[in-house]
Amino acid sequence: MNSETRQDELAIRQLHETFEQATAAKDLDRIMAQYADDVVAFDAVGALQFKGVPEYRAHWQRCFEFCQGEGFFETHELHVDVSGDMACSRMLTHCGGPNAEGEMQAAWMRGTRVWARRDGEWKVIHEHFSMPFDMQTGQVCMDQAPSQQQAG
């Protein structure tokens, strides 16, 4: 890996850290600053897809309104690949927060972010978060964690 590629990888890792801090602070401006205007996002909750910053910002706002009090959005097992002006990061994410009754609701998700360098800055052009589900019941598997092995 050349030094420029390594520098880009470190920059994207720093953007992930900034994202975690911004979500913990419910700072929509800092969160949305990472997205390209034409971002397309597939989130684990809500609509099938979100097109553009205004739609995705409204979704994030609804998520924050659902979580009463301080929430968290932790990135684990982050892997970043950079090739020129494009990059991809994938991770496991543990996120949650208290509901209206004060009960902590949290789950693990899988995440992928596709980055493009635009005007010298890395911006997310596509984001995808999902949760596994049981094919027999159709229920989301909320109790899975990285250390668990899935049955064949």
Secondary structure as UniProt FT lines:
FT   HELIX           3..24
FT   TURN            25..26
FT   HELIX           28..32
FT   TURN            33..34
FT   STRAND          35..42
FT   STRAND          50..51
FT   HELIX           53..66
FT   STRAND          72..83
FT   TURN            84..85
FT   STRAND          86..98
FT   TURN            100..101
FT   STRAND          104..118
FT   TURN            119..120
FT   STRAND          121..130
FT   TURN            135..137
FT   TURN            142..143
FT   TURN            146..147
//
